[in-house]
Amino acid sequence: DNVFQNYCDIEIAIGGGKGLVVPVLRNAERMGFAEVELAIAEFAKKSQNGTLSPQELTGGTFTITNGGVYGSLLSTPIVNPPQSGVLGMHAIQDRPVARDGQVVIRPMMYIALTYDHRIVDGREAVTFLKRIKDCIENPVRLLLDV
């Protein structure tokens, strides 16, 4: 059976002293950017020191991973049940793209979303990806919440 949660406990993949760890940002939907940044920095410090607790490493509902820091251009991340999905971010590279009938070079990044279709509808997943794309391309929208 699927259990639907009323909170977002987001796992953030972090490269640590002993390899990759995935600590959980509890109730991430209630956090602002500064809080998220501070929490990730604290997790990274604990990861390097080997002081993450088992409670900090379990119970996520969704994962965000960034293989781009290791040079990954594209991957298909795997959902870790019972999570609803995983978002994979990849390396930013200059690529040729068409803009107004011209070929121009722009920084591009692939993002990949894998999700449990029993929990997430395809239309919602694509809408989510489009929102991420829009926010990455225009980060002011995040700050203004538009």
Secondary structure, DSSP 8 states (H G I E B T S, - for coil): -----SS--EEE-EEETTEEE--EETTGGG--HHHHHHHHHHHHHHHHHT---GGGGS--SEEEEEGGGGT---------TT-SEEEEE---EEEEEEETTEEEEEEE--EEEEE-TTTS-HHHHHHHHHHHHHHHH-THHHHHT-
